[in-house]
Amino acid sequence: MCKKNMTDIVQYILIRHDILKDMQWSIGAFVAQACHATVAIIHECADDPITKEYLSDVNNMHKVVLELPDGVALNKVAETLTNNKIIHKVWIEEPEKLATCIALKPYKKADVKKYLSNYKLYRHTIID
């Protein structure tokens, strides 16, 4: 398969750091939140042309994981995305009914970066 230059298409994931730090969820449960949200939004947007292009070369997908400090920040960014018609999925973990993560459908980076510029890359390391 020919490699495509898909560097301008990105999928953003925003995840709450407090579920790991303060609520002391396991690393596996924490990572699963991002997995759930990304699979859900990809499934929901499977017919979207940009999503199709993103999935056409799975070995070169580009994801960016951003840190949210807590649920208040998650609700704020979800509202901003909704108000600007940016398609996304807020993952609600059951049975806790806890919003843990947001995944955007794949977008051209330039189309969504301005809505996410206040959030930093998730760079925490795993320390036992």
Buried (B, 14 or more C-beta within 10 A) or exposed (E): EEEEEBEEBBBBBBBBBBBBEEEEBEEEEBEBBBEBBBEBBBEBBEEBEBBEBBBEBEEBBBEBBBBBEBBEBBBEBBEEBEEEEBBBBBBBBEEEEBBBBBBBBBBEBEBBEEBBEEBEEBEEEEEE
